[in-house]
Amino acid sequence: MWKRNKKSYLAMRKEFEDEAAELIGSDLRDLGFAANKLAKNAVKLAAVSGAGVTVLESIASIAAIYLLILDRTNWNTNILTSLLIPYIFFSLPSWIFGFFRGDVGKWIALIAVVLRLFFPRRFPEWLELPAALILLIVVAPGLFASTVRNNAVGVIICLAIACYLLQEHIRASGGFRNSFTKPHGISNTLGIILLLVYPIWTLVLYIL
């Protein structure tokens, strides 16, 4: 009789422990799901907000401008340098883009064109790419200036440019290790890596 009661007690105890473990596991799963959802919403809120997007765009644009200023990016190919212009076009913060798309940008573009046409000797070579950027911002149709710039297409273009520049820089440096050890290698590599931050992070937000 005592053995039978003991077995019954052990069975009930095991059943109780199993139910308790199942309830705890269910609660933990629900808690993990809620925490994961909270983290995703927090990330979206922080990055999709105007301030978050502006910070990311500013970092990308500053990195691109930094590479342009850095001894003409220390690349011998003008094509690579020129690719930074469309990158800046698509990553420039909206308030700066709107400022140069207005009358200020039109005046700058007009002066640059006049100098380039009638006074080519007074037009320094280092001003060609900045002038091209301003001209591009001013004359770009609304499809590119508004639609493409503000959706995933512009972000993908920025990502493609950054990846291409990175692999070309590594190849020109003679390998990944050399890109961090050669003269000017670290500065160029870090600048290009910063170009990747904005498009990758923004695409992650689109996926989430």
Number of C-alpha atoms within 10 A of each C-alpha: 6 7 8 9 10 11 12 12 12 12 12 12 12 12 12 12 12 12 12 12 12 12 12 12 12 12 12 12 12 12 12 12 12 12 12 12 12 12 12 14 13 12 15 17 13 13 18 15 11 11 11 15 19 18 14 22 23 19 20 28 24 18 22 26 18 17 23 20 12 15 11 14 20 17 17 10 10 10 9 16 18 14 16 23 21 18 24 23 21 27 29 22 19 18 10 10 19 16 12 19 19 12 12 14 22 17 15 16 23 15 13 20 17 13 15 17 11 10 11 12 10 9 16 10 9 12 11 12 15 15 19 17 20 24 21 18 25 22 13 14 11 10 9 15 21 13 13 15 19 14 14 15 14 21 22 16 18 26 20 15 19 24 16 15 20 22 14 14 21 19 13 14 18 12 12 16 12 15 22 17 11 12 12 14 19 15 18 23 20 15 23 24 17 19 31 19 16 22 24 15 15 21 15 10 15 12 7 10
